[in-house]
Amino acid sequence: MHHTGREGRLAAALVEAADTLTETFDTADYLRRLSDHCVELLAARAAGVMLIDGGEAVSLAGSSRREEMALDLLAAQQGGGPCLESYGSGRAVPPVSIDVAHAAARWPEFTERALRHGIVSTFAVPVRRRETLLGALNVFVPALPNGGPDGGGSELMVAQALADAVGLGLQNHRAYAQHRSLAGQLQEALSSRVRIEQAKGMLAERWGTGTDEAFVVLRGYARRNRLPLDRVARAVIERSLDDTELTGP
């Protein structure tokens, strides 16, 4: 199947957006790369992503190209803007003329800054995973698409495809991180149990007693000194805790 250059770049961007199951994953860098793809694929001046939780922006990321401007335009949307509107409705905000929006007092602070930066038009799409809304992707362009406000359908489709891939990538990484955290906790609990059993066995053999009696001594020392039992067991194994101190009153 023949692909145009743009289709090939979009396919590569979608694959990259799905590649989040790594220990070195960095959310800010990930969202910056997505914004870079938007700038390239949509001939935009800049782009940015706002992650939202509970109606409040929790993370902002702008494209490498004109990053300062993108972050400024995202930050200007605290009182309203394309990102919050797209997130609130769960739908795309089609291309909007900044001049028209400013004249109508729509998003006053945002449109004021957009005019200052020479932005002619903007649109936004939600970042989501199925029914879960995570934020919005905002694209800033130097001209109205296709010469008028009714154009830009293909640009919206490309942006939404990227945003959906990012929503999937973010949710997959979140699940991956939770799984790794749980696995680490379970492994530590198992290792702790093994150390306690090993310390019990060492003391029982050294003292010629049963493991239950050795455990009572371990637990008693841990309680008297307000120490985790695993820490006491480790000290016994490493022989940094002598018998006199362990069995003392």
C-alpha positions in Angstrom: 0.0 0.0 0.0 1.3 3.4 -1.0 1.5 6.0 1.8 2.2 9.7 1.3 4.9 11.3 3.3 2.4 12.8 5.8 0.7 9.4 6.3 4.0 7.8 7.0 4.9 10.4 9.5 1.5 10.1 11.2 1.9 6.3 11.4 5.3 6.7 13.0 4.0 9.2 15.4 1.1 6.9 16.4 3.5 4.0 17.0 5.7 6.3 19.2 2.7 7.5 21.2 1.9 3.9 22.0 5.4 3.1 23.2 5.1 3.9 26.9 5.8 0.6 28.7 9.3 1.6 29.8 11.0 2.4 33.1 12.5 5.6 31.7 9.2 7.1 30.6 8.9 10.8 31.3 5.5 12.4 30.9 6.8 15.9 30.1 9.1 14.7 27.4 6.4 12.4 26.0 3.9 15.2 25.7 6.5 17.5 24.2 7.2 15.0 21.4 3.5 14.7 20.7 3.3 18.5 20.4 6.3 18.4 18.0 4.5 15.9 15.8 1.4 18.1 15.7 3.5 21.1 14.6 5.1 19.0 11.9 2.0 17.2 10.6 -0.4 20.2 10.8 1.9 23.0 9.7 1.2 24.7 13.0 3.1 27.5 14.6 3.1 25.7 18.0 1.1 23.1 19.9 0.7 22.1 23.5 -1.0 19.6 25.8 -2.8 20.4 29.1 -3.5 17.4 31.4 -6.5 18.1 33.6 -7.7 16.5 36.8 -10.8 17.7 38.7 -11.2 20.6 36.3 -7.8 22.0 37.1 -4.7 21.9 34.9 -2.1 19.6 36.5 0.5 19.5 33.7 1.4 21.7 30.7 3.7 20.7 27.9 4.6 22.7 24.7 6.2 21.9 21.5 10.0 22.3 21.2 9.3 24.9 18.5 8.2 28.1 20.3 7.8 26.2 23.5 7.7 29.4 25.6 4.8 30.7 23.5 2.9 27.5 23.7 3.2 27.3 27.5 2.2 30.9 27.8 -1.0 30.3 25.7 -1.8 27.2 27.8 -1.3 29.0 31.1 -3.6 31.8 29.9 -6.5 29.4 29.8 -7.1 29.2 33.5 -10.2 31.4 33.1 -11.3 29.6 29.9 -9.9 28.5 26.6 -10.0 25.8 23.9 -8.4 23.2 26.2 -10.9 23.6 29.0 -13.8 23.8 26.6 -12.7 20.6 24.8 -12.1 18.8 28.1 -15.4 20.0 29.5 -17.5 18.8 26.5 -15.4 15.8 25.6 -15.5 17.0 22.0 -13.2 18.8 19.6 -13.3 22.6 19.5 -13.1 23.3 15.7 -10.8 26.0 14.3 -11.6 29.3 15.8 -10.6 32.7 14.5 -8.7 34.5 17.3 -9.9 37.9 16.0 -13.6 36.8 16.0 -13.3 35.1 19.4 -11.6 38.2 20.9 -14.3 40.6 19.5 -16.9 38.3 21.0 -15.1 38.4 24.4 -14.7 34.6 24.2 -11.7 33.5 26.3 -10.6 37.2 26.8 -7.2 36.5 28.5 -6.3 33.7 26.1 -7.3 35.5 22.9 -5.4 38.7 24.1 -2.2 36.7 24.4 -2.8 34.8 21.2 -3.1 38.0 19.3 0.1 39.2 20.9 1.9 36.1 19.7 0.5 36.5 16.1 -1.8 33.5 16.3 -4.6 33.6 13.7 -6.5 30.4 14.5 -6.6 27.7 17.1 -8.4 24.4 17.7 -8.3 21.7 20.4 -9.2 18.1 20.8 -9.7 16.0 23.9 -7.0 13.6 25.2 -9.0 10.6 26.4 -9.0 6.9 26.9 -12.5 5.6 26.2 -14.8 7.4 28.6 -11.9 8.8 30.7 -10.9 12.4 29.9 -7.3 13.2 30.7 -6.9 16.7 29.1 -6.7 18.4 25.8 -4.3 19.0 22.9 -4.3 22.6 21.6 -2.9 23.6 18.2 -2.0 27.1 17.3 -1.8 28.0 13.6 -0.9 31.1 11.6 -3.9 31.0 9.3 -7.4 29.8 9.1 -7.5 26.2 7.6 -8.5 26.0 4.0 -9.1 29.7 3.8 -12.1 29.8 6.2 -13.5 28.9 9.5 -15.4 25.9 8.2 -12.3 24.1 7.0 -9.8 22.1 9.0 -11.7 18.8 9.1 -8.7 16.8 8.2 -6.5 18.6 10.7 -8.9 17.8 13.4 -8.9 14.2 12.5 -5.1 14.0 12.5 -5.0 15.8 15.9 -7.6 13.6 17.4 -5.9 10.5 16.2 -2.7 11.7 17.9 -4.6 12.7 21.1 -6.3 9.3 21.3 -3.0 7.5 20.9 -1.6 9.6 23.7 -4.6 8.9 25.9 -4.0 5.2 25.4 -0.2 5.6 26.0 -0.7 7.5 29.2 -3.3 5.0 30.6 -1.1 2.0 29.6 1.9 3.6 31.4 -0.2 4.3 34.5 -1.3 0.7 34.6 2.3 -0.5 33.9 3.6 1.7 36.7 1.0 0.4 39.1 1.7 -3.2 38.2 5.5 -2.7 38.8 4.8 -1.0 42.1 2.6 -3.8 43.3 5.1 -6.4 42.1 7.9 -4.6 43.9 5.8 -4.5 47.1 5.0 -8.2 46.9 8.7 -9.0 46.2 9.8 -7.0 49.2 7.2 -8.6 51.4 8.4 -12.0 50.3 12.0 -11.1 50.8 11.2 -9.7 54.3 9.5 -13.0 55.2 12.5 -15.0 54.0 14.9 -12.8 56.1 12.8 -13.3 59.2 12.6 -17.0 58.7 16.4 -17.1 58.2 17.1 -15.1 61.3 14.8 -17.4 63.3 16.6 -20.4 62.1 20.0 -18.9 62.9 19.0 -18.0 66.4 17.3 -21.4 67.1 20.4 -23.2 65.9 22.8 -21.0 67.9 20.8 -21.2 71.1 19.6 -24.8 70.7 15.9 -23.7 70.9 12.9 -23.9 68.7 12.2 -21.3 66.0 9.0 -20.1 67.8 11.1 -19.2 70.9 13.6 -17.4 68.6 10.8 -15.5 67.0 9.5 -14.3 70.4 12.9 -12.9 71.1 13.1 -11.2 67.7 9.7 -9.7 68.1 10.3 -8.5 71.6 13.5 -6.7 70.6 11.7 -5.1 67.7 8.9 -3.9 70.0 11.2 -2.6 72.7 13.2 -0.6 70.3 10.3 0.4 68.0 12.0 -1.1 65.0 10.6 -3.0 62.0 10.9 -6.8 62.5 12.6 -7.1 59.1 15.3 -4.6 60.1 16.0 -6.7 63.2 16.1 -9.9 61.2 18.6 -8.3 58.8 20.8 -7.3 61.7 20.8 -10.8 63.0 21.7 -12.2 59.6 24.5 -9.7 59.2 25.7 -10.4 62.8 25.6 -6.7 63.7 23.3 -7.4 66.6 24.8 -9.6 69.4 22.9 -12.0 71.6 23.3 -10.0 74.8 21.6 -6.9 73.3 19.0 -9.1 71.6 17.9 -10.9 74.8 18.3 -8.0 77.2 15.5 -6.6 79.2 
